[in-house]
Amino acid sequence: MTQLPMDQRIGHHLKRAEQELISAKHAVLRQFNLSVPQYTVLLVLSEEPGASGAILARRCLVTPQTMSSVLATLSRRELIERKPHPLHSHILETRLSPSGRELLAKADEVAIRVEMRLSEAFSREEEGEFVRFLSRCAEVSAESRTELADLGEE
């Protein structure tokens, strides 16, 4: 028997909520033949045109290896364009292609519906508080990653 049951672990509840949200987005994005990571890349590129693969991996919360695969797929589908950076030729800048912008506009409509449905479960004040709680969870987890990892090495 473990010292802390699953239903008392905040991380378990966070992961469950995340998985349900990802599943809901996956279900609505399927009609556009997009995965959630692919959609997220298109969304980030709409806000940060010219981002490198490394920047996209950090913004989309995936590994560089996963990002490489996502970018290859989006490139094959001609949804993105990749060109060498004018000053750093080993860095590829990534931008939405016209067809990528068009597909993102359609896909974003249904993804926003998922987000709005989630927001509607809370009052405006609750939503703000919830976002603050999630931010606190992220900050404490980031601190724990370094502080507690150091304890494990002793």
C-alpha positions in Angstrom: 0.0 0.0 0.0 1.3 3.4 -0.9 1.5 6.3 1.6 -0.7 8.6 -0.5 -3.7 7.2 -2.4 -4.3 8.2 -6.0 -7.4 10.3 -5.3 -5.3 12.5 -3.0 -2.6 13.2 -5.5 -3.0 16.6 -7.2 -0.7 15.4 -10.1 -3.1 12.6 -10.9 -6.0 15.0 -11.1 -4.0 17.4 -13.3 -3.0 14.6 -15.6 -6.5 13.3 -15.9 -7.8 16.8 -16.8 -5.0 17.2 -19.3 -5.7 13.9 -21.0 -9.4 14.6 -21.2 -8.7 18.0 -22.8 -6.2 16.5 -25.3 -8.7 13.8 -26.2 -11.5 16.3 -26.8 -9.2 18.4 -29.0 -8.0 15.3 -30.8 -11.7 14.4 -31.5 -12.5 17.7 -33.1 -9.2 18.1 -35.0 -9.5 14.7 -36.6 -11.7 16.1 -39.3 -8.8 18.2 -40.4 -6.3 15.3 -40.3 -4.4 17.2 -37.6 -3.0 15.9 -34.3 -3.0 18.1 -31.3 0.8 18.7 -31.5 0.4 19.6 -35.2 -2.4 22.0 -34.5 -0.4 23.6 -31.6 2.6 24.1 -34.0 0.3 25.9 -36.5 -1.1 28.0 -33.7 2.3 29.0 -32.3 3.5 29.8 -35.8 0.5 32.1 -36.3 1.8 34.1 -33.3 5.5 33.6 -33.8 6.3 33.4 -37.5 9.9 32.4 -38.2 10.3 30.3 -35.0 13.0 27.7 -35.1 12.4 24.0 -34.3 14.0 24.4 -30.9 11.7 27.4 -30.0 8.7 25.5 -31.3 9.5 22.4 -29.2 9.7 24.6 -26.1 6.5 26.5 -26.9 4.6 23.3 -27.7 6.0 21.4 -24.7 7.4 18.5 -26.7 10.8 17.1 -27.2 13.0 18.3 -30.0 12.7 14.8 -31.6 8.9 15.0 -31.5 9.0 18.5 -33.0 11.2 17.3 -35.8 8.7 14.6 -36.7 5.7 17.1 -36.4 7.5 19.6 -38.6 8.4 16.9 -41.2 4.7 15.9 -41.4 3.5 19.5 -41.7 6.1 20.2 -44.3 5.1 17.2 -46.4 1.5 18.4 -46.2 2.7 21.8 -47.4 1.2 23.5 -44.3 4.5 25.2 -43.3 7.5 26.6 -45.1 11.1 26.3 -43.8 13.9 28.5 -44.9 17.4 29.1 -43.5 17.7 32.0 -41.2 19.4 35.0 -43.0 22.2 35.3 -40.4 22.4 31.7 -39.1 22.1 29.3 -42.0 22.1 26.2 -39.8 18.8 27.4 -38.2 15.6 26.9 -40.2 12.9 29.5 -39.8 9.4 28.1 -40.0 6.3 29.9 -41.2 2.8 29.0 -42.1 2.1 28.5 -45.8 -1.1 29.9 -47.2 -2.7 26.5 -47.0 -1.5 26.2 -43.4 -3.1 29.5 -42.5 -6.3 28.4 -44.1 -6.4 25.1 -42.3 -5.5 26.7 -39.0 -8.4 29.1 -39.3 -10.8 26.2 -39.7 -9.2 24.0 -37.1 -9.0 26.8 -34.6 -12.7 27.4 -34.7 -13.4 23.9 -33.4 -10.5 23.9 -30.9 -11.8 27.2 -29.5 -15.2 25.5 -29.0 -13.5 22.9 -26.8 -11.7 25.7 -24.8 -14.9 27.7 -24.5 -16.8 24.7 -23.2 -14.2 24.3 -20.5 -14.3 28.0 -19.6 -18.0 27.9 -19.3 -17.7 25.3 -16.5 -16.4 28.2 -14.3 -17.4 31.7 -13.4 -15.1 34.4 -14.7 -13.6 34.7 -11.1 -13.3 31.0 -10.8 -11.5 30.7 -14.1 -9.0 33.4 -13.1 -8.4 31.7 -9.8 -8.0 28.3 -11.5 -5.4 29.7 -13.9 -3.5 31.2 -11.0 -3.6 27.8 -9.2 -2.4 26.0 -12.4 0.5 28.6 -12.6 1.4 27.9 -9.0 1.4 24.2 -9.7 3.7 24.7 -12.6 6.1 26.9 -10.6 6.2 24.6 -7.6 6.7 21.6 -9.9 9.6 23.4 -11.7 11.2 24.1 -8.3 10.7 20.5 -7.2 12.4 19.3 -10.3 15.6 20.9 -9.3 15.4 20.9 -5.5 14.2 17.3 -5.0 16.4 16.0 -7.8 19.4 17.3 -5.9 18.3 15.5 -2.8 18.1 12.2 -4.8 21.8 12.5 -5.8 23.0 12.7 -2.2 
